[in-house]
């Protein structure tokens, strides 16, 4: 995979192999009271998922307290692995750059320096 320096990072993907069964992992991510123990409702725009495929995938909209109050999306995917455990994939997608949102500017923006006239 190639990555251009000009294109911003669109998503972060984390893969985990868990010893728990897929059913147990699904309960931990899909039941509000269980999920809130490790992903509090205060971090979400709403406790209800924005998309769900029972037993396989669930997505939430994450709250961003930044100056533009945008939100990102986090998706949890579960698959059984060959050992009887679970492969958990977490995909955190950045908000779209549109809708009036400006892309972040690097601290060292490498723009020309302006000299002050004395």
N, C-alpha and C positions, 0 to 999 in steps of 0.2 A: 504494500500500500504506500502510495506517495502522499506527502502532505505539503501543500504549498504554504510558504510563510505568510502569504497574504490572506489565506482563508482561515477564519477563526475556528476554534475547536467547537464542534457541534454537539458531541456527546462523550460521556465517560462511561466505560463498560467495565464492570467488575464481575468476575466469575469465582464462585466458591463451591467446594465440594463439602457437603455436610453429611454427618452420620445419621441424621434423622430421616424418617420416611418422607416421601413427597406429601402425603396426607397431613403429617404433623407440621411441615413447613408451610403448606397452604393455609392451615389454620392460623399460624403465627402471623401471616401477612394479610389475611383476609378478614379476620374477626377483629372489629374495631378495638375492643378492650385489650386484646393480646398485642395487636400492632402498636397501640398507643404506649405500651411499656418501653419500646425501643425506637419508635418513630412517633413522637407526640403530635397530637392534633394541632398544636400551636405552630408546627412547622409546615402544615398543610393549608391550602386555601379552604378546603372542605374535607371532612372526614370520609365522605362518600367517594368511591373511586370514579374516575372519569371513563374508564373502560375495564371490562373484566371478562375473562374466559375462564370459567370455574375449573379449578384444579391445575391450570396452566399459566395464566398471566393476569396481572392486575396493575393498573396505572393510577397514579395520583398526581394532582397538580400541587407543586411545592410553592410555598410562599417565599418571596425574596424581599427582604426589608431594605433593599438598596434604594437609592434616591429616585429611581424611576418605577419602583414597586411593580416589577414584572414577575412573572412566575415561570418556573421550569417544570418539566414533566419527569417523573421517576416511574420506571416500569420494572416490575419484578416478574421474572420468568422462572418456572421450575420444571425440571425434567428428572426422571429417575435415572440413576446411573447403574452400571453393571454390578455394583456391590450391594445394591439394595438401599443405597443412600439417595441423596438428592443433589443435583447440580442446580445451584441458584445463580442466576444472572441478574445483575442490577444495572439498568441502563438509565443514566441521568442525562436528559436532553436539555440543552440550553434553549432559552426562548428565541423566537425568530427575531432577526434584526429589524424587521419591518415594524409597522404600527407605531411610528414615531420614536422608536428606540434607536439611539445612536450607539454604534459599536464602541467599546472601550478604547481609550487612547493610552498608549504606553507611557510610563513616566519619563522615559528618555525618548521622546517623540522624534528625535533626530532632525528637527526642523532647524533652519538657519537661525543663528543668534542675532538678536537685534542689539546694536550698540546705542548707548545713550549719548546724545550730544551734550557736551558740557558747556 
